[in-house]
Amino acid sequence: MTVDSPRTIVLLRHAKADWPAVPDHERPLADRGRLDAPMAGRRLADDGIAPDLVLCSTAVRTRETWKLAAHELPHRPRTVYEERLYDASLGDLLALLSETSDEVGSLLVVGHNPGVHALAEALAGSAEGDALARMKSGGFPTAAFAVVTFAGSWKAVEHGVGRLTAFWAPHEA
């Protein structure tokens, strides 16, 4: 890949988590989350999304989400569990993206709200169809994902650089 190659960022919010009496970082998926995460993986596969690299938060619910979603993909990409994704702000997320090697053409990030939603909106300078309107009106529910494309180096990722090409949520009407 060259610095000017087209790139894809897939932002996947973890599936629905349970609320047991454990620290937030240790919260597991709820029953609905265990059903929705594979649905997200199937949709990624159906859409032909094949990430080169996955950055996944170290929280239990994100790791479980990714494990269930990844089983639905035809090929399992290299996965890095990144503690900085937990409770990451928009600025933190942009900084993490800028550290991505330019050898990576497609990056999938498994994270948390409000950061994932904020990043999707910040990157989307334009959108295809009604994807941006749906994402803004319905929020960014659990197990939802947004796909943003842009051209250039990961170091150049900034507000408005991308095009929101898809937004999917498991329980959209």
N, C-alpha and C positions, 0 to 999 in steps of 0.2 A: 504494500500500500504506500502511496505517496502522501505527503502532507495535505494535498488538495483533494484526496479521494473522498467520495461520498461516505458518510458515517450514519449509523443508526443508534439511537439510544432508546431502550425500552425501559420504562419505569413501572415496576410492578409493586403495588402495595400488598403487604402481607394479608393473608386471609383472616377471617373473623377469629378473634382470640377469646379464650375463656378468661374468667376473672377469679381464679382460686386465690387463696391466701398465700401468695408467693410474691417476691419482688417483681416489679414490672418486666424486667429483662427476662425473667424465667417463665412468663405466662405462655402456656401452650395454646394450640388451636382449639377452638370449640368444635362441636360436631359439624356445624354448618361450614366452618373453615376447612375441615377435612374433606368436605364435598366440593367446595368452591375452588380450592387450589388446583386439583386435577382438571377442572373445567377450564381454568385459565391456561394451563399447560396445553390442553387440547386445542384451544383457540390460537395460541401462539403457533403451534405446529400447523394447524389448518391455514393460517395466514402466511406460512412459509418463513417465519421468523426463526433464524438460526444464529444465536449470538456466538461470537468468538470467545467472549469472556463474560462471566457473571460476577458482580460484586454483591454480596449478600450480608446484611446486618448479622451480627452475632446473636441477636435475641432469639429465643427459642421459637417464637411464632414465625419469624422470617425464615429460619432454617427449615422448619417443618413445611412451610409454604413452598419453598424452593424444592425440597426433596420430592414433594407430591407433584408439583408442576413439571419438574425435570423428567420424571418417569414417563410423561406423555410426549416428550420430544424424540425425534428420530435419532439424534446424537446428543450426548451430554457434553456441554461445553466445560471448559476449565472454570472452576469456581474458586473465588477468593472470599473468605469470610472476613469482613472488614468491620472492626469494632467502632470505627468513626461514623458508620452509617446510623448507629443507634442514636436517636434523639438529635439527628443532624439538622442544622438550619440550612436555608437556601445557600448561604455563603459557603458553608461546610461542603455541601453537595457539589457546588460549582468547583471548589478547590479539588475535590476528589476526582471529578471528571477530567480536570486539567492535568492530572498525574497519569492518565491512561496513555499507554504507548500508542504511537501512530501506526503500529502494526495491527492494531485492533480496529476492525471495520464496524463491528456491531457489538454493543455493550448492553447487557441487561443488568439493571440495578433493582435489588429486592430490598425495599425499605419501608419507611413509616410515614404517616401523615403527622404534621402538616407539611413536612419537607418535600415528599414526593410530589404532592399536588402543586406546591409552590414552584418547584423546579420545572414541572411540565408547563405550567402557565408562563413562567419566565422565559423559557427557551422558545416557546411557540410564537414566532413573529408572524406566522401565517398558519392556515390550516386548510385541510381538504374537507369539503362538504360541511356537515354540521358537527364535526368532531369536537371543535373547541366550544361551541355552544352547549353541547351535551355534557362536556366535562365541567364547564362552569355552572350549569344549572343543577346538575345532580351531584356535584362535589366529586370526590375521588373515593368511592366506596372500597371496602375491603375486597381483596382479590382482583381489583380493577387494574388495567394497565393502559399506558399511553405510549405511542410510538412517535418519536421525533427524529427527523432526518436533517442533516446539514452537511455542508462541504467544508473541508478544511481540517486543520489540526485540532486535536483534543485540547491543546493549550489555548486555542482561540475560542473555546466555548464561552458564550456570554449571552446576556438577555437578548431575546429576539432573533438569535442566529438561525433558528431552526423552523421546520415546518411540521406541524402536528399532522401526521398522516393517518393515525388511527387512535381511537379510544374505545375501550371495551370494558364493560362491567358485567358480572355474572347474573345480575337480576334486573337488567334494564328491560323496560317494557317493549 
